[in-house]
Amino acid sequence: MNYLRGQVRLTPLEVVARAIERYAIPKAIAGELFGAYAEFLTILDDEKSRDALENLRAADSRTDPTFGRIRTVSQKFERALDNVFFENPKLAPLTRKYGVF
């Protein structure tokens, strides 16, 4: 019971960090994952960027530089997650067996 309580108290980033360590995710992949997350938060922390995204029309998304940065960051994050869940020899079988997509 104490184990479960401890797990529930962890932040999402702590859960990911522990999984990175437990499943021997390469440092380059971990760096890409956390780097992309940090870059995303940096963009959202900027008031000008938030305003640009909030007022962005869908028709303008392909040419908007702020949205382009978000798209690039999300692609980095997605590549890292794909590697973690589908390429890691310990996690890939679990993802295939128990993943819900």
N, CA, C and O atoms as CSV, one atom per row, in Angstrom:
chain,resi,resn,atom,element,x,y,z
A,1,MET,N,N,0.818,-1.193,0.000
A,1,MET,CA,C,0.000,0.000,0.000
A,1,MET,C,C,0.864,1.260,0.000
A,1,MET,O,O,0.550,2.221,-0.701
A,2,ASN,N,N,1.954,1.266,0.782
A,2,ASN,CA,C,2.828,2.431,0.815
A,2,ASN,C,C,3.458,2.694,-0.547
A,2,ASN,O,O,3.676,3.848,-0.916
A,3,TYR,N,N,3.752,1.639,-1.295
A,3,TYR,CA,C,4.337,1.796,-2.627
A,3,TYR,C,C,3.376,2.572,-3.526
A,3,TYR,O,O,3.778,3.516,-4.206
A,4,LEU,N,N,2.114,2.171,-3.525
A,4,LEU,CA,C,1.121,2.850,-4.354
A,4,LEU,C,C,0.950,4.311,-3.950
A,4,LEU,O,O,0.848,5.186,-4.810
A,5,ARG,N,N,0.918,4.577,-2.661
A,5,ARG,CA,C,0.812,5.963,-2.197
A,5,ARG,C,C,1.998,6.786,-2.692
A,5,ARG,O,O,1.841,7.925,-3.132
A,6,GLY,N,N,3.158,6.204,-2.615
A,6,GLY,CA,C,4.352,6.894,-3.084
A,6,GLY,C,C,4.296,7.196,-4.566
A,6,GLY,O,O,4.705,8.275,-4.994
A,7,GLN,N,N,3.798,6.262,-5.353
A,7,GLN,CA,C,3.701,6.456,-6.795
A,7,GLN,C,C,2.688,7.538,-7.150
A,7,GLN,O,O,2.917,8.330,-8.064
A,8,VAL,N,N,1.593,7.571,-6.445
A,8,VAL,CA,C,0.543,8.549,-6.716
A,8,VAL,C,C,1.019,9.965,-6.373
A,8,VAL,O,O,0.560,10.937,-6.971
A,9,ARG,N,N,1.916,10.075,-5.434
A,9,ARG,CA,C,2.417,11.390,-5.020
A,9,ARG,C,C,3.450,11.969,-5.985
A,9,ARG,O,O,3.778,13.152,-5.903
A,10,LEU,N,N,3.954,11.160,-6.881
A,10,LEU,CA,C,4.960,11.637,-7.831
A,10,LEU,C,C,4.329,12.548,-8.877
A,10,LEU,O,O,3.185,12.348,-9.286
A,11,THR,N,N,5.081,13.534,-9.296
A,11,THR,CA,C,4.630,14.374,-10.396
A,11,THR,C,C,4.805,13.594,-11.697
A,11,THR,O,O,5.579,12.638,-11.732
A,12,PRO,N,N,4.113,13.973,-12.755
A,12,PRO,CA,C,4.300,13.281,-14.038
A,12,PRO,C,C,5.758,13.277,-14.501
A,12,PRO,O,O,6.225,12.278,-15.048
A,13,LEU,N,N,6.477,14.373,-14.290
A,13,LEU,CA,C,7.885,14.411,-14.695
A,13,LEU,C,C,8.730,13.453,-13.870
A,13,LEU,O,O,9.674,12.856,-14.388
A,14,GLU,N,N,8.403,13.302,-12.604
A,14,GLU,CA,C,9.127,12.338,-11.772
A,14,GLU,C,C,8.868,10.910,-12.243
A,14,GLU,O,O,9.780,10.084,-12.261
A,15,VAL,N,N,7.640,10.622,-12.621
A,15,VAL,CA,C,7.313,9.287,-13.136
A,15,VAL,C,C,8.113,9.008,-14.402
A,15,VAL,O,O,8.686,7.929,-14.555
A,16,VAL,N,N,8.151,9.975,-15.301
A,16,VAL,CA,C,8.901,9.802,-16.551
A,16,VAL,C,C,10.387,9.654,-16.254
A,16,VAL,O,O,11.046,8.787,-16.828
A,17,ALA,N,N,10.924,10.483,-15.371
A,17,ALA,CA,C,12.345,10.411,-15.035
A,17,ALA,C,C,12.704,9.044,-14.446
A,17,ALA,O,O,13.749,8.481,-14.775
A,18,ARG,N,N,11.863,8.524,-13.599
A,18,ARG,CA,C,12.128,7.196,-13.022
A,18,ARG,C,C,12.062,6.106,-14.092
A,18,ARG,O,O,12.855,5.165,-14.072
A,19,ALA,N,N,11.126,6.233,-15.016
A,19,ALA,CA,C,11.024,5.248,-16.098
A,19,ALA,C,C,12.244,5.319,-17.003
A,19,ALA,O,O,12.737,4.287,-17.458
A,20,ILE,N,N,12.734,6.520,-17.268
A,20,ILE,CA,C,13.932,6.702,-18.091
A,20,ILE,C,C,15.097,5.949,-17.445
A,20,ILE,O,O,15.858,5.254,-18.118
A,21,GLU,N,N,15.214,6.101,-16.154
A,21,GLU,CA,C,16.299,5.435,-15.430
A,21,GLU,C,C,16.076,3.921,-15.353
A,21,GLU,O,O,16.995,3.146,-15.617
A,22,ARG,N,N,14.888,3.508,-15.000
A,22,ARG,CA,C,14.585,2.092,-14.796
A,22,ARG,C,C,14.739,1.280,-16.083
A,22,ARG,O,O,15.211,0.143,-16.048
A,23,TYR,N,N,14.346,1.856,-17.204
A,23,TYR,CA,C,14.355,1.105,-18.461
A,23,TYR,C,C,15.533,1.461,-19.361
A,23,TYR,O,O,15.514,1.190,-20.562
A,24,ALA,N,N,16.547,2.067,-18.773
A,24,ALA,CA,C,17.809,2.347,-19.467
A,24,ALA,C,C,17.596,3.067,-20.802
A,24,ALA,O,O,18.161,2.682,-21.826
A,25,ILE,N,N,16.784,4.101,-20.772
A,25,ILE,CA,C,16.568,4.914,-21.968
A,25,ILE,C,C,17.863,5.685,-22.224
A,25,ILE,O,O,18.402,6.296,-21.301
A,26,PRO,N,N,18.371,5.669,-23.451
A,26,PRO,CA,C,19.615,6.385,-23.739
A,26,PRO,C,C,19.529,7.870,-23.369
A,26,PRO,O,O,18.476,8.496,-23.491
A,27,LYS,N,N,20.650,8.412,-22.920
A,27,LYS,CA,C,20.682,9.825,-22.506
A,27,LYS,C,C,20.256,10.755,-23.630
A,27,LYS,O,O,19.612,11.772,-23.377
A,28,ALA,N,N,20.602,10.425,-24.853
A,28,ALA,CA,C,20.223,11.283,-25.982
A,28,ALA,C,C,18.704,11.362,-26.122
A,28,ALA,O,O,18.154,12.430,-26.387
A,29,ILE,N,N,18.035,10.234,-25.943
A,29,ILE,CA,C,16.569,10.209,-26.044
A,29,ILE,C,C,15.954,10.956,-24.868
A,29,ILE,O,O,15.020,11.737,-25.051
A,30,ALA,N,N,16.466,10.724,-23.666
A,30,ALA,CA,C,15.967,11.433,-22.484
A,30,ALA,C,C,16.171,12.932,-22.652
A,30,ALA,O,O,15.295,13.726,-22.310
A,31,GLY,N,N,17.331,13.316,-23.182
A,31,GLY,CA,C,17.606,14.733,-23.411
A,31,GLY,C,C,16.645,15.348,-24.407
A,31,GLY,O,O,16.190,16.478,-24.232
A,32,GLU,N,N,16.338,14.594,-25.456
A,32,GLU,CA,C,15.392,15.096,-26.455
A,32,GLU,C,C,13.998,15.242,-25.845
A,32,GLU,O,O,13.310,16.233,-26.092
A,33,LEU,N,N,13.590,14.273,-25.062
A,33,LEU,CA,C,12.270,14.295,-24.435
A,33,LEU,C,C,12.131,15.478,-23.480
A,33,LEU,O,O,11.211,16.286,-23.610
A,34,PHE,N,N,13.051,15.572,-22.523
A,34,PHE,CA,C,12.963,16.647,-21.535
A,34,PHE,C,C,13.297,18.006,-22.147
A,34,PHE,O,O,12.755,19.027,-21.722
A,35,GLY,N,N,14.179,18.024,-23.134
A,35,GLY,CA,C,14.506,19.269,-23.814
A,35,GLY,C,C,13.314,19.832,-24.560
A,35,GLY,O,O,13.044,21.032,-24.504
A,36,ALA,N,N,12.601,18.961,-25.260
A,36,ALA,CA,C,11.415,19.400,-25.987
A,36,ALA,C,C,10.346,19.903,-25.019
A,36,ALA,O,O,9.687,20.909,-25.278
A,37,TYR,N,N,10.183,19.200,-23.912
A,37,TYR,CA,C,9.202,19.620,-22.907
A,37,TYR,C,C,9.575,20.993,-22.350
A,37,TYR,O,O,8.714,21.863,-22.216
A,38,ALA,N,N,10.844,21.188,-22.027
A,38,ALA,CA,C,11.305,22.468,-21.480
A,38,ALA,C,C,11.126,23.589,-22.513
A,38,ALA,O,O,10.728,24.701,-22.169
A,39,GLU,N,N,11.423,23.284,-23.773
A,39,GLU,CA,C,11.266,24.283,-24.829
A,39,GLU,C,C,9.793,24.674,-24.991
A,39,GLU,O,O,9.477,25.848,-25.181
A,40,PHE,N,N,8.902,23.691,-24.916
A,40,PHE,CA,C,7.465,23.951,-24.990
A,40,PHE,C,C,7.031,24.885,-23.859
A,40,PHE,O,O,6.298,25.848,-24.085
A,41,LEU,N,N,7.488,24.594,-22.646
A,41,LEU,CA,C,7.130,25.438,-21.506
A,41,LEU,C,C,7.707,26.844,-21.654
A,41,LEU,O,O,7.073,27.821,-21.254
A,42,THR,N,N,8.895,26.949,-22.220
A,42,THR,CA,C,9.508,28.256,-22.443
A,42,THR,C,C,8.669,29.090,-23.409
A,42,THR,O,O,8.463,30.285,-23.196
A,43,ILE,N,N,8.193,28.452,-24.461
A,43,ILE,CA,C,7.343,29.162,-25.425
A,43,ILE,C,C,6.058,29.624,-24.746
A,43,ILE,O,O,5.636,30.768,-24.914
A,44,LEU,N,N,5.443,28.733,-23.983
A,44,LEU,CA,C,4.188,29.097,-23.323
A,44,LEU,C,C,4.389,30.120,-22.215
A,44,LEU,O,O,3.460,30.850,-21.870
A,45,ASP,N,N,5.588,30.181,-21.658
A,45,ASP,CA,C,5.875,31.150,-20.599
A,45,ASP,C,C,6.022,32.573,-21.142
A,45,ASP,O,O,5.929,33.543,-20.390
A,46,ASP,N,N,6.250,32.688,-22.437
A,46,ASP,CA,C,6.418,33.980,-23.081
A,46,ASP,C,C,5.047,34.571,-23.420
A,46,ASP,O,O,4.282,33.983,-24.184
A,47,GLU,N,N,4.751,35.713,-22.857
A,47,GLU,CA,C,3.422,36.317,-23.042
A,47,GLU,C,C,3.115,36.602,-24.511
A,47,GLU,O,O,1.990,36.382,-24.961
A,48,LYS,N,N,4.092,37.082,-25.251
A,48,LYS,CA,C,3.887,37.376,-26.671
A,48,LYS,C,C,3.541,36.101,-27.443
A,48,LYS,O,O,2.665,36.114,-28.307
A,49,SER,N,N,4.222,35.016,-27.134
A,49,SER,CA,C,3.941,33.738,-27.802
A,49,SER,C,C,2.554,33.216,-27.444
A,49,SER,O,O,1.817,32.739,-28.308
A,50,ARG,N,N,2.204,33.312,-26.160
A,50,ARG,CA,C,0.863,32.872,-25.733
A,50,ARG,C,C,-0.216,33.664,-26.449
A,50,ARG,O,O,-1.198,33.098,-26.930
A,51,ASP,N,N,-0.032,34.975,-26.518
A,51,ASP,CA,C,-1.017,35.817,-27.206
A,51,ASP,C,C,-1.122,35.440,-28.681
A,51,ASP,O,O,-2.219,35.356,-29.234
A,52,ALA,N,N,0.032,35.213,-29.313
A,52,ALA,CA,C,0.028,34.848,-30.736
A,52,ALA,C,C,-0.732,33.542,-30.947
A,52,ALA,O,O,-1.511,33.422,-31.893
A,53,LEU,N,N,-0.510,32.572,-30.079
A,53,LEU,CA,C,-1.192,31.277,-30.215
A,53,LEU,C,C,-2.682,31.396,-29.901
A,53,LEU,O,O,-3.516,30.769,-30.554
A,54,GLU,N,N,-3.003,32.202,-28.901
A,54,GLU,CA,C,-4.401,32.365,-28.521
A,54,GLU,C,C,-5.215,33.010,-29.637
A,54,GLU,O,O,-6.388,32.686,-29.821
A,55,ASN,N,N,-4.598,33.915,-30.374
A,55,ASN,CA,C,-5.300,34.641,-31.428
A,55,ASN,C,C,-5.089,34.046,-32.818
A,55,ASN,O,O,-5.555,34.605,-33.810
A,56,LEU,N,N,-4.405,32.943,-32.891
A,56,LEU,CA,C,-4.087,32.332,-34.179
A,56,LEU,C,C,-5.321,31.703,-34.819
A,56,LEU,O,O,-6.051,30.944,-34.182
A,57,ARG,N,N,-5.535,32.030,-36.072
A,57,ARG,CA,C,-6.609,31.401,-36.837
A,57,ARG,C,C,-6.045,30.145,-37.491
A,57,ARG,O,O,-4.878,30.110,-37.880
A,58,ALA,N,N,-6.868,29.131,-37.607
A,58,ALA,CA,C,-6.433,27.864,-38.194
A,58,ALA,C,C,-5.841,28.065,-39.584
A,58,ALA,O,O,-4.859,27.416,-39.944
A,59,ALA,N,N,-6.429,28.947,-40.350
A,59,ALA,CA,C,-5.966,29.195,-41.720
A,59,ALA,C,C,-4.544,29.743,-41.759
A,59,ALA,O,O,-3.847,29.596,-42.763
A,60,ASP,N,N,-4.111,30.377,-40.664
A,60,ASP,CA,C,-2.779,30.983,-40.621
A,60,ASP,C,C,-1.731,30.090,-39.952
A,60,ASP,O,O,-0.563,30.469,-39.870
A,61,SER,N,N,-2.127,28.931,-39.483
A,61,SER,CA,C,-1.219,28.091,-38.705
A,61,SER,C,C,-0.004,27.609,-39.495
A,61,SER,O,O,1.070,27.433,-38.920
A,62,ARG,N,N,-0.152,27.396,-40.785
A,62,ARG,CA,C,0.983,26.895,-41.591
A,62,ARG,C,C,2.102,27.905,-41.745
A,62,ARG,O,O,3.251,27.525,-41.971
A,63,THR,N,N,1.785,29.187,-41.626
A,63,THR,CA,C,2.798,30.221,-41.846
A,63,THR,C,C,3.177,30.969,-40.576
A,63,THR,O,O,4.093,31.791,-40.600
A,64,ASP,N,N,2.501,30.706,-39.482
A,64,ASP,CA,C,2.778,31.414,-38.235
A,64,ASP,C,C,4.074,30.904,-37.604
A,64,ASP,O,O,4.211,29.701,-37.384
A,65,PRO,N,N,5.031,31.793,-37.309
A,65,PRO,CA,C,6.313,31.344,-36.758
A,65,PRO,C,C,6.203,30.735,-35.361
A,65,PRO,O,O,6.920,29.784,-35.051
A,66,THR,N,N,5.330,31.257,-34.524
A,66,THR,CA,C,5.177,30.693,-33.180
A,66,THR,C,C,4.593,29.294,-33.255
A,66,THR,O,O,5.056,28.381,-32.571
A,67,PHE,N,N,3.583,29.130,-34.081
A,67,PHE,CA,C,2.997,27.800,-34.242
A,67,PHE,C,C,4.024,26.845,-34.856
A,67,PHE,O,O,4.058,25.662,-34.514
A,68,GLY,N,N,4.849,27.356,-35.752
A,68,GLY,CA,C,5.910,26.540,-36.341
A,68,GLY,C,C,6.885,26.042,-35.290
A,68,GLY,O,O,7.326,24.894,-35.341
A,69,ARG,N,N,7.224,26.905,-34.333
A,69,ARG,CA,C,8.108,26.473,-33.228
A,69,ARG,C,C,7.438,25.381,-32.405
A,69,ARG,O,O,8.073,24.390,-32.044
A,70,ILE,N,N,6.160,25.561,-32.110
A,70,ILE,CA,C,5.421,24.560,-31.334
A,70,ILE,C,C,5.382,23.240,-32.101
A,70,ILE,O,O,5.559,22.177,-31.506
A,71,ARG,N,N,5.157,23.294,-33.388
A,71,ARG,CA,C,5.111,22.078,-34.206
A,71,ARG,C,C,6.465,21.356,-34.183
A,71,ARG,O,O,6.511,20.134,-34.043
A,72,THR,N,N,7.555,22.100,-34.319
A,72,THR,CA,C,8.886,21.506,-34.287
A,72,THR,C,C,9.162,20.845,-32.938
A,72,THR,O,O,9.685,19.732,-32.880
A,73,VAL,N,N,8.811,21.531,-31.868
A,73,VAL,CA,C,9.006,20.981,-30.522
A,73,VAL,C,C,8.171,19.719,-30.335
A,73,VAL,O,O,8.650,18.729,-29.783
A,74,SER,N,N,6.932,19.755,-30.792
A,74,SER,CA,C,6.059,18.581,-30.615
A,74,SER,C,C,6.566,17.389,-31.420
A,74,SER,O,O,6.400,16.244,-31.000
A,75,GLN,N,N,7.181,17.645,-32.571
A,75,GLN,CA,C,7.753,16.549,-33.351
A,75,GLN,C,C,8.939,15.921,-32.637
A,75,GLN,O,O,9.100,14.701,-32.664
A,76,LYS,N,N,9.775,16.739,-31.996
A,76,LYS,CA,C,10.899,16.217,-31.203
A,76,LYS,C,C,10.375,15.358,-30.055
A,76,LYS,O,O,10.875,14.262,-29.801
A,77,PHE,N,N,9.362,15.876,-29.370
A,77,PHE,CA,C,8.776,15.166,-28.237
A,77,PHE,C,C,8.179,13.836,-28.693
A,77,PHE,O,O,8.361,12.808,-28.041
A,78,GLU,N,N,7.473,13.866,-29.807
A,78,GLU,CA,C,6.858,12.646,-30.342
A,78,GLU,C,C,7.921,11.606,-30.714
A,78,GLU,O,O,7.759,10.424,-30.413
A,79,ARG,N,N,9.003,12.038,-31.365
A,79,ARG,CA,C,10.080,11.106,-31.727
A,79,ARG,C,C,10.671,10.439,-30.491
A,79,ARG,O,O,10.925,9.234,-30.481
A,80,ALA,N,N,10.885,11.237,-29.454
A,80,ALA,CA,C,11.449,10.689,-28.218
A,80,ALA,C,C,10.485,9.689,-27.582
A,80,ALA,O,O,10.905,8.617,-27.144
A,81,LEU,N,N,9.201,10.030,-27.527
A,81,LEU,CA,C,8.217,9.094,-26.959
A,81,LEU,C,C,8.105,7.819,-27.786
A,81,LEU,O,O,7.992,6.725,-27.234
A,82,ASP,N,N,8.136,7.960,-29.102
A,82,ASP,CA,C,8.113,6.774,-29.965
A,82,ASP,C,C,9.287,5.866,-29.640
A,82,ASP,O,O,9.141,4.646,-29.563
A,83,ASN,N,N,10.441,6.467,-29.453
A,83,ASN,CA,C,11.616,5.671,-29.122
A,83,ASN,C,C,11.438,4.972,-27.784
A,83,ASN,O,O,11.740,3.785,-27.660
A,84,VAL,N,N,10.955,5.688,-26.791
A,84,VAL,CA,C,10.768,5.110,-25.457
A,84,VAL,C,C,9.791,3.937,-25.501
A,84,VAL,O,O,10.078,2.864,-24.970
A,85,PHE,N,N,8.640,4.142,-26.135
A,85,PHE,CA,C,7.587,3.128,-26.075
A,85,PHE,C,C,7.670,2.043,-27.139
A,85,PHE,O,O,7.160,0.943,-26.932
A,86,PHE,N,N,8.302,2.329,-28.270
A,86,PHE,CA,C,8.297,1.360,-29.363
A,86,PHE,C,C,9.661,0.791,-29.721
A,86,PHE,O,O,9.746,-0.230,-30.403
A,87,GLU,N,N,10.735,1.441,-29.268
A,87,GLU,CA,C,12.071,0.960,-29.605
A,87,GLU,C,C,12.798,0.333,-28.427
A,87,GLU,O,O,13.677,-0.505,-28.624
A,88,ASN,N,N,12.454,0.716,-27.225
A,88,ASN,CA,C,13.126,0.185,-26.044
A,88,ASN,C,C,12.769,-1.294,-25.877
A,88,ASN,O,O,11.589,-1.641,-25.842
A,89,PRO,N,N,13.774,-2.165,-25.775
A,89,PRO,CA,C,13.485,-3.603,-25.707
A,89,PRO,C,C,12.691,-4.034,-24.474
A,89,PRO,O,O,12.057,-5.090,-24.492
A,90,LYS,N,N,12.714,-3.247,-23.423
A,90,LYS,CA,C,11.949,-3.587,-22.224
A,90,LYS,C,C,10.518,-3.057,-22.282
A,90,LYS,O,O,9.592,-3.710,-21.799
A,91,LEU,N,N,10.335,-1.878,-22.871
A,91,LEU,CA,C,9.009,-1.266,-22.894
A,91,LEU,C,C,8.190,-1.607,-24.123
A,91,LEU,O,O,6.962,-1.665,-24.051
A,92,ALA,N,N,8.849,-1.834,-25.251
A,92,ALA,CA,C,8.106,-2.096,-26.498
A,92,ALA,C,C,7.150,-3.285,-26.370
A,92,ALA,O,O,6.001,-3.176,-26.797
A,93,PRO,N,N,7.579,-4.416,-25.800
A,93,PRO,CA,C,6.623,-5.525,-25.657
A,93,PRO,C,C,5.436,-5.174,-24.764
A,93,PRO,O,O,4.314,-5.612,-25.017
A,94,LEU,N,N,5.683,-4.386,-23.721
A,94,LEU,CA,C,4.589,-3.969,-22.847
A,94,LEU,C,C,3.642,-3.009,-23.557
A,94,LEU,O,O,2.426,-3.063,-23.374
A,95,THR,N,N,4.217,-2.133,-24.367
A,95,THR,CA,C,3.397,-1.193,-25.138
A,95,THR,C,C,2.500,-1.955,-26.107
A,95,THR,O,O,1.315,-1.651,-26.243
A,96,ARG,N,N,3.083,-2.949,-26.780
A,96,ARG,CA,C,2.278,-3.731,-27.734
A,96,ARG,C,C,1.197,-4.541,-27.023
A,96,ARG,O,O,0.083,-4.673,-27.529
A,97,LYS,N,N,1.523,-5.074,-25.868
A,97,LYS,CA,C,0.554,-5.939,-25.186
A,97,LYS,C,C,-0.511,-5.146,-24.427
A,97,LYS,O,O,-1.688,-5.506,-24.453
A,98,TYR,N,N,-0.103,-4.071,-23.752
A,98,TYR,CA,C,-1.034,-3.386,-22.849
A,98,TYR,C,C,-1.410,-1.978,-23.304
A,98,TYR,O,O,-2.292,-1.360,-22.707
A,99,GLY,N,N,-0.772,-1.467,-24.331
A,99,GLY,CA,C,-1.044,-0.107,-24.780
A,99,GLY,C,C,-2.459,0.018,-25.327
A,99,GLY,O,O,-2.991,-0.900,-25.952
A,100,VAL,N,N,-3.035,1.149,-25.080
A,100,VAL,CA,C,-4.386,1.423,-25.587
A,100,VAL,C,C,-4.274,2.613,-26.517
A,100,VAL,O,O,-3.987,3.731,-26.090
A,101,PHE,N,N,-4.508,2.353,-27.806
A,101,PHE,CA,C,-4.365,3.424,-28.792
A,101,PHE,C,C,-5.609,3.487,-29.647
A,101,PHE,O,O,-5.699,4.323,-30.546
